[in-house]
Amino acid sequence: MEGGTRRAGPGSMWCVHLYLTTHQIQLTTPPNPQVYATGYVKLIITLIKFLPQIYTNHLRQSTAGWSIEQVLLDLVGGILSIAQLLIDSSLQNDWSGLTGNPVKFALGNISFVVDAVFMLQHYVLYRGKDGKGEEEEAEAERRWLLAGGGGEVGVRV
């Protein structure tokens, strides 16, 4: 052994597990207000982070440039999160588990709503609008700039 340090091996971890289970030591702690506060901060950030993309899609009347697959994966995550709460509550015959973790429940539901808006934008409202008009405008502006910008000093190719 170099440096005189030893690492805990699987045997010592097994001994700790055996001690804790035989002495029935409860490893959970009472709810911590800081943990709940952090959860609510995450909830607020989640609410805010999707709004610019929804607004940008609305202004552009297009969803070109971003992947719908990410939205679909987020939707699956929200569904699985709510499903876990439902299954846990069902197995414990205690439906207060749904309200016992309000941040997780709210995040799953926010995921449903925001992802529904994104899917509505992508598959219904702006279907077939791939933003080609913007690409053509950008190409025209690029040519104008490369041509000298109407008498202005510019890069010539």
N, C-alpha and C positions, 0 to 999 in steps of 0.2 A: 504494500500500500504506500502510495506516494503522498506526502504531505500530512500523513497521520489522520486522514478522514476516512470514515466508514459510511457506507450507504446502507439504508435499511433494505433488507431483502424481502422476498415474498414470505419467508417464515415469520419474520417479526410482524409484518402486516397481518398475517393470519392470526397471530397471538392477540393483537389489538382487537381484531374482529371478534375472536372468541371471547375475550374478556368483556367487550361491550354487550354482546348478545346474552351471555350468561348472567350478567349483572343487570340486564334490562335498563341500561342507561339511555335516557331519551336524548337524542342528538339534535332535536329541533329546539329552536329558541323562540321565545315569544316574538310577535311581530315587531319589527323595528321601524319607527317613524321615518328614518332616513331612507330605508328601502322603499317604502311606499311613496315618498316624495320623489325618488329617482324614477319610479315607475310612472308617476304622473308627468314628469318632465319628458320621458320617452313618448308618452301618449300625445302631449302637446306638439312635440317635434314631428311625430308621425302625421298629425293633422296638418301641420304647416308645410311639410316637405313635398306633398303631392300637389298643392294648390298652384304653384308656378307652372308645372307641366300641363295641368288641366287648362289653365288660362292661356298658355302659349299655343296649345292645340286649337283652342277656340279662336284666337287671333289669326292664326295661320290657316284655319279651316282645313287642317291636315294633321295626320299623325306620322308623316314621313320623318325618318331620322331617329326613331327610337323603336325598341323591340317590344312587341306585344307578348313575347314569351316570358319576359320578366314579370309582367302583370299577371299572366296565368299562373306562374309559380307562386307569386304572392297570394293569389286567391286560394290556391291549394293549401298554402301554409295557414291562412286564416280559417279555412274549413277544418283542417286537422286540429288546430288549436281549440276551436269551439267543440269539435268532436271529443277531444280529450277531456274537456271540462264536463261534457255530458256523460261520457262513459264513467269517469271517476265518480260523479255524483250518483249515477245509477248503481254502480257497484257498492257504494257506501250507503245506499238508501237514504241519502241526505242531500236534498236539492239545494241546500244553502251554499254548496260548493260553487254554484254558478255565480252567486253574488259575493262569495267569499274572496274572490280574486277579481275585483272589478277592472283592473287595468288589463289583464289578459282577455277578459270578456269584451271590453271596449275595443282593444286592438284588433281582435278577430272581426268584430262588427264593422269597424272603420275600414278594415281591409275589404270586406264585402262591398261596402258602399263606394269607395274610391275605385276599386277594380271594376265595378259595374259601370261607373262613369267612363273609365278608360276604354272598356270594351264597347260601350255605346258609341263613343267617339270613333273608335277604330273600325268597328264592323257595321255601323249603321249611319251615323251622321256624316263621316268623312270617307266613306268607302269609295275606293277608286281615285281619291284625290291624293296623289302621291307627291305633291309639292313641286311638280315639274315647272309650273309658272315661276316659282321662286328661283329655281335653278337657272331658268332661262334669263331672268332678270339679273342674277348674279353673274352669269356668263357675259351678258351685254355690258354690265358695269366693268367687268374685268377687261374686256376688249377696249372699252372707252378709256380706262386708265392706262392700259398699255399703249394706246395710240397717242397718248399725250394729254388726255383729259380736256379737250376743247381749248387748246392754246396754253393750258397750264403746263408747267414742267412735269414731265412724266417719264416713265421708263419706256424705251422703244426697243422692240424686238426685231 
